[in-house]
């Protein structure tokens, strides 16, 4: 199996759920499809979905909820 990186498309704050009182889009160990949303990046009060972009058996997040990220930073890895 190979590991594929999912990178942040832009700088901002990474959120793993759509709001504080909802469960995360994906949890460590979940299976993902290419079209699955794995989180949101917030930039100046605007939120952009982060798609997995890859199908795989286990996702592992390298960034915590509400953590600042840079464009191109690896936010998660997926076993494909």
Secondary structure, 3 states (H helix, E strand, C coil): CCEEEEECCCCEEEECCCCCCCCCCCCCCCCECCCCEEEEEEECCEEEEEECCCCECEEEECCCCCEEECCCCEEEEEEC
